[in-house]
């Protein structure tokens, strides 16, 4: 029977050219409809020859013809639940909602549908962006857009996000997987090994980029219907300046990118060096002055920073002799806090100056407070030691009634005409009245509190690492992809398909490469703002 396309009528809406793969059970077809309508497969009633289409119905016996219109009934509304006021025990919950690991607060795993770790790790990194989740919550499939691949993929992604939030058991992303393959056929490639055919491993960066493109064209900012949520959250505005040394011509271009490239060469040891290399731009262009192609050299500067910054570690290159992507294993360190100031245009640097001075003042204030606490703690410790020594000395000299305690002894006055010794810093800091407290000088000018109030909510140019997508193996089209996502409580969680593993920050920083272990391929940073 192969495959065929049908139309499906659901209520007043008709979904055109829905593909049926006769090699897959009807459950796959129902999951496809679920991604379009929101009607769960178990609540779908699809009329075919001989009755209703069941999950195990043989397609040959269903009598479906190409172009046929099928009728589907079922509600997309949430199934009514019991009143929330009653106490519910874990053992009374459905098995898929029972949090037996204690990790359900971080989401759930995603089942591997057959070499789909590239897709699962991408979805987990996107799910970790809470502003994107909020936009997806309010997204609805526009009327008449059911045949548009970008909207269908966005709607399927929304379904996966809802399942990750609701369930604790691993989620099967069947609907999303099917929509991804339809929107981008390269992900439908199959491979035969040992007489068996299966889906081929794919490049996670291609999945990331294509999903970003689909969401960019279909999902709007909830607060501004004219603005793409992807451009708002991930769009990096760049100004490229190129100069031809032969003619003196200068070309300037303004563009918006959704990621920065960290190029890797033998001289690159850390992320900043790779970004510097990635922003360099030497290319041949047509010179109007010379009437021919000429070399234009220059680079790009950032003119506007986004809330989230994506960085691709350019680890793969195409080897013509073997016709496949090879991997650069070189170790490239990346920081937990990325400072983008050196990559900013002069105009952007001027806008960042105030917020950065506020952040520096706050850090200085915190540093001085820490030093003051250490001094006070040391003074207290010294005083306790002196009291113990005095008490011990008094005990040896006799009882307190016979010999005054050292702490009660009168300090002899200095000889006439001699100044009293100045108290040292430790004893001064220990004085309860604080009159003689010696502290580090406060920065002159505006206080840290005033700077915080003035620049509250403004970007500093610094970014905190929030997610890492890693690859293990020697080729982009093989090996294994995993997501490492920082949670709101500061915990790092590794999402390895179905499995969730709590990780330490040092383990994340160890993903810098240099061997066959997991190494960073895509980095996602969250913008650091001045706190009020």
PyMOL commands that set and color helices and strands:
alter all, ss='L'
color gray80, all
select helices_A, chain A and resi 26-37+41-43+59-62+90-92+95-97+104-106+117-127+130-137+149-166+174-183+185-188+204-218+229-234+271-278+341-343+346-397+425-429+448-455+505-509
alter helices_A, ss='H'
color red, helices_A
select strands_A, chain A and resi 3-10+13-21+45-48+51-52+69-73+190-193+196-199+220-221+224-228+236-244+250-257+260-263+280-287+292-304+308-314+316-319+324-327+337-339+459-472+480-486+492-496+499-503+519-529
alter strands_A, ss='S'
color yellow, strands_A
deselect
rebuild
show_as cartoon
